[in-house]
Amino acid sequence: MKRILVPTDFSKHAEYALKVASQFAKKYNAEIYLVHMLELPHQGNDAVSHGHEIPEIMFFKNAMTAKMDELMNKDYLDDIEVFQIVKLEHAFEGIMKVINSHEIDLIIMGSHGASGVKEMFVGSNAEKVVRNANVPVLVIKDEKQDFKIDNFVFASDFSDEIKKPFESVARFANEFGATLHLVNVNTPNNFRSTRTAQSLMDNFISEFKVDKYQTHIYNDVNIEAGVLHLSNDIKADLIGMCTHGRKGLAHFLNGSISESLVNHAQRPVMTFKI
């Protein structure tokens, strides 16, 4: 892990993410790419795309650059190599371009979640990044002065397609010395007997080196509720899931448990793309 991307809108939640990123950077001797996208009205974007520097736009860009400079002078970023990027672009599209152009290994971003109409029709930028990014995404909800991971809940169906991203899950748990809690959530529409579920998890985990782990079979009304309830029961420090990154109609019809957890969980959530 050499390059960590942290998008910022200068909110307190974005700074929570930056503080966690600073801890990761020190642990892994990694670089931080601190990114702010200055979203403009359509006419402003049109002017920039045609090479015009509208005074009002340049004023805002210079103001955001000054705020970035102030942020980069925080004590918790001492001795970390931090690159700042301020671009005139819509947040999600700009973030995705930076991920690809700088070969980012991990994204850490803050989110206060979304609900109701906002969640259904707009969604959060965090949710969009989770759905589309090809690298792990860690979403932080509150301040973590000392980001320790003792209990890491990972929910899955433990199918073959999970094996590749699970390599990153196992490596992450081992590096933090965490107990990895593998959970199979039984729901009324998708039920496995205890014997079947336990055998499935045992066979799955046998192919990986995980220093500390436990298995759980949890019954609940749906997968999201099961993951949240188990995480509360064991006081988890982190929730992890894989995401398909479905788009368009498939995403609308099937939804995404990972994206829903990003919005609703109070604990940090880390997603791994299948």
Secondary structure as GFF3:
##gff-version 3
##sequence-region A 1 274
A	DSSP	beta_strand	3	7	.	.	.	ID=ss1
A	DSSP	alpha_helix	12	28	.	.	.	ID=ss2
A	DSSP	beta_strand	31	37	.	.	.	ID=ss3
A	DSSP	alpha_helix	42	49	.	.	.	ID=ss4
A	DSSP	alpha_helix	55	72	.	.	.	ID=ss5
A	DSSP	three_ten_helix	75	77	.	.	.	ID=ss6
A	DSSP	beta_strand	82	87	.	.	.	ID=ss7
A	DSSP	alpha_helix	91	101	.	.	.	ID=ss8
A	DSSP	beta_strand	106	110	.	.	.	ID=ss9
A	DSSP	alpha_helix	116	117	.	.	.	ID=ss10
A	DSSP	pi_helix	118	122	.	.	.	ID=ss11
A	DSSP	alpha_helix	125	132	.	.	.	ID=ss12
A	DSSP	beta_strand	137	140	.	.	.	ID=ss13
A	DSSP	beta_strand	151	155	.	.	.	ID=ss14
A	DSSP	three_ten_helix	160	162	.	.	.	ID=ss15
A	DSSP	alpha_helix	163	175	.	.	.	ID=ss16
A	DSSP	beta_strand	179	186	.	.	.	ID=ss17
A	DSSP	alpha_helix	194	205	.	.	.	ID=ss18
A	DSSP	beta_strand	213	219	.	.	.	ID=ss19
A	DSSP	alpha_helix	223	233	.	.	.	ID=ss20
A	DSSP	beta_strand	238	243	.	.	.	ID=ss21
A	DSSP	alpha_helix	248	254	.	.	.	ID=ss22
A	DSSP	alpha_helix	257	264	.	.	.	ID=ss23
A	DSSP	beta_strand	269	273	.	.	.	ID=ss24
###
